[in-house]
């Protein structure tokens, strides 16, 4: 082994494959209050669509029944849209790959298959700031790139060990 190869191996310490674990972290909705309000309104619209037919009506003429049917279908579809707007399946995922040393943001397409929206190498990230329940990744110019919730201490430790030495870490 030449001196240049030894210097290169010392400069770039690549962790063993057994020690590194790829991490998949889900994004959290930005506005949890908005999500709760959408779910309450969506539930109310779905229940009111069914309630139109359960409550007794004064007149049952053909025109009113047709109008009632149209309004109840409209309420039902709008309620379902509000219920599914910030569903967990619609949120993108951040995939931290220790082998390629990159983070990929994956968004599911119409067929439910993940599609890469963003791909950044670890060395192109400016810094990372770890909190107890979240991590914030910043770009080189200091702007916030992404904020991810951390479910437990093991995920926090694994992500921190992947980024150590490559990204500036602030606690």
C-alpha positions as a Markdown table, in Angstrom:
| # | Residue | x | y | z |
|---|---|---|---|---|
| 1 | Unk | 0.0 | 0.0 | 0.0 |
| 2 | Unk | 1.5 | 3.3 | -1.0 |
| 3 | Unk | 1.8 | 6.4 | 1.2 |
| 4 | Unk | -0.9 | 8.2 | -0.8 |
| 5 | Unk | -3.4 | 5.4 | -0.2 |
| 6 | Unk | -2.7 | 5.4 | 3.5 |
| 7 | Unk | -3.2 | 9.2 | 3.7 |
| 8 | Unk | -6.4 | 8.9 | 1.7 |
| 9 | Unk | -7.8 | 6.2 | 4.1 |
| 10 | Unk | -6.9 | 8.3 | 7.1 |
| 11 | Unk | -8.5 | 11.4 | 5.7 |
| 12 | Unk | -11.8 | 9.7 | 4.7 |
| 13 | Unk | -12.9 | 7.4 | 7.4 |
| 14 | Unk | -15.7 | 5.4 | 5.9 |
| 15 | Unk | -17.8 | 3.6 | 8.5 |
| 16 | Unk | -18.4 | -0.1 | 8.1 |
| 17 | Unk | -21.6 | -1.2 | 6.4 |
| 18 | Unk | -22.7 | -3.0 | 9.6 |
| 19 | Unk | -22.4 | 0.2 | 11.6 |
| 20 | Unk | -24.4 | 2.4 | 9.3 |
| 21 | Unk | -28.2 | 2.2 | 9.0 |
| 22 | Unk | -30.2 | 4.1 | 6.4 |
| 23 | Unk | -32.8 | 6.3 | 8.1 |
| 24 | Unk | -36.3 | 7.1 | 6.9 |
| 25 | Unk | -37.8 | 10.1 | 8.7 |
| 26 | Unk | -41.3 | 11.4 | 7.9 |
| 27 | Unk | -42.0 | 15.1 | 7.6 |
| 28 | Unk | -44.6 | 16.5 | 10.0 |
| 29 | Unk | -47.3 | 18.9 | 8.9 |
| 30 | Unk | -46.3 | 22.6 | 9.4 |
| 31 | Unk | -49.5 | 23.6 | 11.0 |
| 32 | Unk | -50.9 | 20.9 | 13.4 |
| 33 | Unk | -53.8 | 23.3 | 14.4 |
| 34 | Unk | -54.8 | 23.6 | 10.7 |
| 35 | Unk | -54.8 | 19.8 | 10.4 |
| 36 | Unk | -57.1 | 19.5 | 13.4 |
| 37 | Unk | -59.5 | 22.2 | 12.0 |
| 38 | Unk | -59.5 | 20.5 | 8.6 |
| 39 | Unk | -60.4 | 17.2 | 10.1 |
| 40 | Unk | -63.2 | 18.7 | 12.3 |
| 41 | Unk | -64.7 | 20.5 | 9.3 |
| 42 | Unk | -64.3 | 17.4 | 7.1 |
| 43 | Unk | -66.0 | 15.2 | 9.6 |
| 44 | Unk | -68.8 | 17.7 | 10.0 |
| 45 | Unk | -69.3 | 17.8 | 6.2 |
| 46 | Unk | -69.4 | 14.0 | 5.9 |
| 47 | Unk | -71.8 | 13.7 | 8.8 |
| 48 | Unk | -74.1 | 16.5 | 7.4 |
| 49 | Unk | -74.1 | 14.7 | 4.0 |
| 50 | Unk | -75.6 | 11.6 | 5.7 |
| 51 | Unk | -77.7 | 13.7 | 8.1 |
| 52 | Unk | -79.6 | 15.3 | 5.2 |
| 53 | Unk | -81.2 | 12.0 | 4.5 |
| 54 | Unk | -81.8 | 10.8 | 8.0 |
| 55 | Unk | -83.5 | 13.9 | 9.3 |
| 56 | Unk | -87.2 | 14.3 | 8.3 |
| 57 | Unk | -87.9 | 16.8 | 5.6 |
| 58 | Unk | -91.0 | 18.9 | 5.1 |
| 59 | Unk | -91.4 | 18.3 | 1.3 |
| 60 | Unk | -90.3 | 15.3 | -0.8 |
| 61 | Unk | -90.9 | 16.7 | -4.3 |
| 62 | Unk | -88.7 | 15.4 | -7.1 |
| 63 | Unk | -86.8 | 18.7 | -7.5 |
| 64 | Unk | -85.9 | 18.9 | -3.8 |
| 65 | Unk | -84.8 | 15.3 | -3.7 |
| 66 | Unk | -82.5 | 15.9 | -6.7 |
| 67 | Unk | -81.1 | 19.1 | -5.1 |
| 68 | Unk | -80.6 | 17.3 | -1.8 |
| 69 | Unk | -78.7 | 14.5 | -3.6 |
| 70 | Unk | -76.4 | 17.0 | -5.3 |
| 71 | Unk | -75.7 | 18.9 | -2.1 |
| 72 | Unk | -75.1 | 15.8 | -0.1 |
| 73 | Unk | -72.6 | 14.4 | -2.7 |
| 74 | Unk | -70.9 | 17.8 | -2.7 |
| 75 | Unk | -70.6 | 17.9 | 1.1 |
| 76 | Unk | -69.4 | 14.3 | 1.1 |
| 77 | Unk | -66.6 | 14.9 | -1.5 |
| 78 | Unk | -65.5 | 18.2 | 0.2 |
| 79 | Unk | -65.4 | 16.5 | 3.6 |
| 80 | Unk | -63.3 | 13.6 | 2.2 |
| 81 | Unk | -60.9 | 16.1 | 0.6 |
| 82 | Unk | -60.5 | 18.0 | 3.9 |
| 83 | Unk | -60.0 | 14.7 | 5.8 |
| 84 | Unk | -57.3 | 13.5 | 3.4 |
| 85 | Unk | -55.5 | 16.9 | 2.9 |
| 86 | Unk | -52.8 | 16.5 | 5.5 |
| 87 | Unk | -52.9 | 12.7 | 5.9 |
| 88 | Unk | -49.7 | 11.0 | 6.9 |
| 89 | Unk | -49.6 | 9.1 | 3.6 |
| 90 | Unk | -49.4 | 12.4 | 1.7 |
| 91 | Unk | -46.4 | 13.6 | 3.6 |
| 92 | Unk | -42.9 | 13.3 | 2.0 |
| 93 | Unk | -40.1 | 11.2 | 3.6 |
| 94 | Unk | -36.5 | 12.1 | 4.2 |
| 95 | Unk | -34.2 | 9.2 | 3.5 |
| 96 | Unk | -30.6 | 9.5 | 4.9 |
| 97 | Unk | -28.3 | 7.2 | 3.0 |
| 98 | Unk | -25.0 | 6.5 | 4.8 |
| 99 | Unk | -23.4 | 4.7 | 1.9 |
| 100 | Unk | -23.9 | 7.4 | -0.7 |
| 101 | Unk | -23.7 | 10.1 | 2.0 |
| 102 | Unk | -26.8 | 11.9 | 0.8 |
| 103 | Unk | -30.3 | 12.9 | 1.9 |
| 104 | Unk | -33.2 | 12.3 | -0.5 |
| 105 | Unk | -36.7 | 13.6 | -0.1 |
| 106 | Unk | -39.2 | 11.2 | -1.5 |
| 107 | Unk | -42.8 | 12.1 | -2.4 |
| 108 | Unk | -45.3 | 9.5 | -3.3 |
| 109 | Unk | -46.8 | 10.0 | -6.8 |
| 110 | Unk | -50.4 | 9.2 | -7.9 |
| 111 | Unk | -49.7 | 5.5 | -8.0 |
| 112 | Unk | -48.2 | 5.5 | -4.4 |
| 113 | Unk | -44.6 | 5.0 | -5.6 |
| 114 | Unk | -41.9 | 7.2 | -4.1 |
| 115 | Unk | -40.4 | 9.8 | -6.4 |
| 116 | Unk | -37.2 | 11.7 | -5.6 |
| 117 | Unk | -38.0 | 15.4 | -5.1 |
| 118 | Unk | -34.7 | 16.6 | -3.7 |
| 119 | Unk | -31.3 | 15.0 | -3.5 |
| 120 | Unk | -28.4 | 16.6 | -1.5 |
| 121 | Unk | -25.0 | 15.2 | -0.6 |
| 122 | Unk | -24.1 | 15.6 | 3.1 |
| 123 | Unk | -21.2 | 17.8 | 2.2 |
| 124 | Unk | -23.5 | 20.3 | 0.4 |
| 125 | Unk | -25.5 | 20.9 | 3.6 |
| 126 | Unk | -24.5 | 23.9 | 5.6 |
| 127 | Unk | -25.3 | 22.8 | 9.2 |
| 128 | Unk | -27.6 | 20.7 | 11.3 |
| 129 | Unk | -29.1 | 21.7 | 14.6 |
| 130 | Unk | -30.4 | 18.9 | 16.9 |
| 131 | Unk | -33.1 | 19.4 | 19.4 |
| 132 | Unk | -34.8 | 16.8 | 21.7 |
| 133 | Unk | -37.7 | 16.1 | 19.3 |
| 134 | Unk | -36.5 | 17.5 | 16.0 |
| 135 | Unk | -33.6 | 18.2 | 13.7 |
| 136 | Unk | -33.2 | 21.2 | 11.5 |
| 137 | Unk | -31.0 | 21.1 | 8.4 |
| 138 | Unk | -29.7 | 24.4 | 7.0 |
| 139 | Unk | -28.3 | 25.2 | 3.5 |
| 140 | Unk | -24.9 | 26.8 | 3.0 |
| 141 | Unk | -26.4 | 30.3 | 3.0 |
| 142 | Unk | -27.9 | 29.7 | 6.4 |
| 143 | Unk | -31.5 | 29.3 | 5.2 |
| 144 | Unk | -33.6 | 26.5 | 6.7 |
| 145 | Unk | -33.7 | 23.5 | 4.3 |
| 146 | Unk | -35.9 | 21.1 | 6.3 |
| 147 | Unk | -37.2 | 20.5 | 9.7 |
| 148 | Unk | -37.8 | 16.9 | 10.7 |
| 149 | Unk | -39.4 | 15.3 | 13.8 |
| 150 | Unk | -37.3 | 12.7 | 15.6 |
| 151 | Unk | -39.4 | 9.9 | 17.1 |
| 152 | Unk | -36.9 | 8.6 | 19.6 |
| 153 | Unk | -33.3 | 8.9 | 20.9 |
| 154 | Unk | -32.0 | 6.0 | 18.7 |
| 155 | Unk | -32.9 | 7.7 | 15.5 |
| 156 | Unk | -31.4 | 11.0 | 16.8 |
| 157 | Unk | -28.2 | 9.2 | 17.7 |
| 158 | Unk | -28.0 | 7.3 | 14.4 |
| 159 | Unk | -28.6 | 10.5 | 12.3 |
| 160 | Unk | -26.1 | 12.5 | 14.4 |
| 161 | Unk | -23.4 | 9.8 | 13.9 |
| 162 | Unk | -24.1 | 9.8 | 10.1 |
| 163 | Unk | -23.6 | 13.6 | 9.9 |
| 164 | Unk | -20.7 | 13.9 | 12.3 |
| 165 | Unk | -17.5 | 14.9 | 10.5 |
| 166 | Unk | -19.3 | 16.0 | 7.3 |
| 167 | Unk | -21.8 | 18.6 | 8.4 |
| 168 | Unk | -21.4 | 21.3 | 11.1 |
| 169 | Unk | -23.5 | 20.2 | 14.0 |
| 170 | Unk | -25.0 | 22.6 | 16.6 |
| 171 | Unk | -26.8 | 21.2 | 19.6 |
